[in-house]
């Protein structure tokens, strides 16, 4: 994507103060995929613990970062409240193993599907394996987790909640993002349809669609010029903090949103 000078220069607004927990997930068993590192998944795991979740189970494909994340959270919130399992969401057996861990603690109440893979490739030059890998992780991986968590919740008679991580790019066009945009648009459609399938069992499915959430990996793979342009598209002239996205995901997981299902909430100051 070529950076362009925006017509309007927006001043960067200060980041608001961090919001303390209010017990929104008291005693819940929460599972979060792609939760290592410092991105949205890690912020959701922390937020869930701050909101009094009884057990938070985090997963990722990077075992060292996952172990570090687990140790950091367990040191702060208690080793009895945090578990970790290396999981590749393209592998059905590994997805089922993750839900088996949740069953050891009473079964999953909240499933947060955060795993996804991006990249930049012109559609005319994109190889089949580039397309397939992004779709398999970002869309089909989310489907596998929705199916697995939904079946466990139904079998246990739980009025559980599934929260998917989509993206505003599922609504808008961006150069070099055909595979990622298609996958995220698919996550949105999956969310809407799955919500109707599981509603008879009292299970809710919603999604968030962030625009620009700043974390170290994004900064590493994105030029300063493009980041500056993307920030200028935001009403506040800044990127969201991962915890600001996590707050919305926790709201969707909580009893404050019991009549909300099949929705995609844009965590963004942009018009879709």
Secondary structure, DSSP 4 states (H G I P E B T S, - for coil): ------SSPPPPPPPPPPPPP--TTTT-EEEESS-STTSHHHHHHHHHHHTT-SEEEEEES-HHHHHHHHHHHHHHH-GGGEEEEE--TT-HHHHHHHHHHHHTTT--SEEEE---------TTT--HHHHHHHHIIIIIHHHHHHHHHHHHHHHHT---EEEEE--GGGTS--TT-HHHHHHHHHHHHHHHHHHHHHGGGT-EEEEEEES-EE-HHHHHHS-HHHHHHHHHTSTTSSPEEHHHHHHHHHHHHSGGGTT--S-EEEESSS--
